[in-house]
Amino acid sequence: MAERAEKQKKKEPKGKPAAPPGPAAPAVPPRLRERYRQEIVPALMKQFQYRNRCQVPGLEKIVLNMGLGEAVANSKVMDAAVEELAAITGQRPVITRAKKSEAAFKLRAGMPIGAKVTLRGDRMYEFLDRLLSAALPRIRDFRGLPPKSFDGRGNYALGVREQLIFPEVRYEKVEATRGMDICVATTARTDEEARALLEQLGFPFRK
């Protein structure tokens, strides 16, 4: 027993014992989500005469889709697009592949033709905050978003012609401008409710 105790003492490192890990820093909640809960929900309840807070429409998800038809001839295009989408959203994109073969376009089933990202929760609110406050104001001759891009079920879609409007994308590393589609899915039952929600969130619709 004494020999075992001596061996354990020899194995123990000299010096001060390691301090226990401290508590993790609390995560900062997205400011747009906090504004939705504190200001937008009461405003929509008053506007549409909702009796319960659960009836108030909210954001469900945001989907970014980038079509890359040129990736059929150049595979490096896909790598650059994936890196740019990851920098913009903070999430690894999913590569979309062709479902059918098209001989006219030299396309075979299973070939990568695009990338998409689906955002939910905090990342969804953080991306939307950056889109409204930083990205859209950088569009040249921006006159507002088209108000008729709803699908009839409370979802809204908009197109972006170039990825350079996002501050996360470095201009010197961009080889070619690429557009993307941004779809905002809400829990609203009608387009009227969805538009009121998006207007409260800060969407600058064209008048």
SVG drawing of the C-alpha trace seen along z (x, -y; Angstrom):
<svg xmlns="http://www.w3.org/2000/svg" viewBox="-60 -55 68 57">
<polyline fill="none" stroke="black" stroke-width="0.4" points="0.0,0.0 2.8,-2.4 4.5,-1.7 1.3,-2.6 0.9,-5.8 4.5,-6.8 4.0,-6.0 0.8,-8.2 2.7,-11.1 5.4,-10.8 2.8,-10.9 1.1,-14.0 2.4,-17.1 4.1,-19.7 2.8,-23.2 -0.6,-24.6 -3.6,-22.4 -5.6,-23.3 -8.5,-25.6 -12.0,-24.3 -13.6,-25.6 -15.6,-28.7 -19.2,-29.2 -19.8,-29.8 -20.7,-33.3 -24.5,-33.8 -25.4,-34.0 -26.8,-37.3 -30.3,-36.8 -31.0,-38.2 -32.3,-41.8 -34.9,-41.2 -36.4,-38.2 -36.6,-40.3 -38.3,-43.1 -40.7,-40.6 -41.7,-39.3 -41.9,-42.7 -43.2,-45.1 -44.4,-43.3 -46.6,-40.7 -48.7,-43.3 -49.0,-45.4 -50.3,-42.6 -52.7,-41.5 -54.2,-45.0 -54.3,-45.2 -56.0,-41.9 -57.9,-41.6 -56.2,-38.3 -57.4,-36.9 -54.3,-34.7 -50.6,-35.3 -50.4,-31.9 -52.5,-33.3 -49.9,-35.9 -48.0,-34.9 -44.2,-34.5 -41.2,-33.4 -40.8,-29.7 -37.7,-29.5 -35.6,-31.2 -34.2,-29.3 -31.4,-30.6 -31.0,-28.9 -28.2,-29.6 -28.4,-28.0 -25.1,-27.1 -25.6,-25.8 -22.0,-26.7 -20.8,-24.1 -21.4,-21.4 -18.4,-22.6 -16.3,-24.0 -16.4,-22.2 -14.4,-25.1 -17.5,-27.3 -19.3,-25.1 -16.5,-25.3 -16.5,-29.1 -20.3,-29.3 -20.4,-27.1 -17.8,-29.2 -19.7,-32.4 -23.0,-31.0 -21.3,-29.7 -19.8,-33.1 -23.2,-34.9 -25.3,-32.6 -22.9,-31.1 -24.1,-27.6 -22.7,-24.9 -24.8,-24.8 -26.3,-21.6 -25.4,-20.9 -28.4,-20.3 -28.1,-17.8 -29.9,-17.2 -32.8,-14.8 -32.9,-14.1 -30.4,-13.9 -30.6,-16.5 -28.5,-15.8 -28.9,-19.3 -27.3,-20.8 -24.7,-18.0 -26.4,-17.3 -26.5,-13.9 -28.6,-12.9 -26.8,-13.4 -24.5,-16.2 -24.2,-19.2 -26.2,-22.2 -26.7,-24.4 -26.4,-25.0 -29.0,-25.9 -29.2,-26.8 -32.2,-26.5 -32.1,-28.8 -34.2,-28.5 -34.1,-29.8 -31.5,-32.4 -29.5,-32.1 -32.7,-33.0 -33.3,-36.2 -29.6,-37.2 -29.5,-36.7 -32.7,-38.7 -31.4,-41.5 -28.2,-41.7 -30.2,-41.5 -32.5,-44.4 -30.0,-46.7 -26.8,-46.1 -27.3,-44.2 -30.4,-45.7 -29.3,-49.3 -26.2,-48.4 -28.2,-47.5 -27.7,-50.1 -30.8,-52.2 -32.8,-50.3 -36.4,-51.4 -38.0,-48.8 -39.0,-45.2 -41.8,-44.1 -45.0,-43.8 -46.6,-41.1 -44.1,-38.3 -46.3,-36.4 -47.4,-32.9 -51.0,-33.1 -50.1,-31.1 -48.1,-33.7 -44.7,-33.0 -42.5,-35.7 -39.7,-35.3 -37.2,-37.8 -34.2,-37.6 -30.8,-39.0 -28.7,-39.6 -25.2,-39.6 -23.7,-38.3 -21.5,-41.4 -24.3,-43.2 -23.5,-41.1 -20.6,-42.6 -19.4,-39.1 -18.3,-38.5 -14.8,-39.8 -14.7,-41.7 -11.1,-40.7 -12.0,-36.9 -15.0,-37.0 -14.4,-35.6 -17.9,-36.1 -21.2,-37.7 -23.9,-35.2 -27.5,-35.7 -29.7,-33.9 -33.3,-33.4 -34.3,-34.1 -37.6,-32.6 -39.2,-33.7 -41.7,-31.2 -44.1,-32.4 -46.9,-30.8 -49.4,-33.4 -52.6,-32.1 -53.1,-34.9 -50.8,-37.2 -52.3,-40.2 -51.1,-38.9 -47.8,-37.9 -47.2,-41.4 -48.1,-43.1 -45.6,-40.8 -42.8,-41.5 -43.5,-45.3 -43.3,-45.3 -40.0,-43.4 -38.6,-46.1 -39.1,-44.9 -39.0,-48.0 -41.8,-47.2 -42.2,-49.3 -45.2,-51.7"/>
</svg>
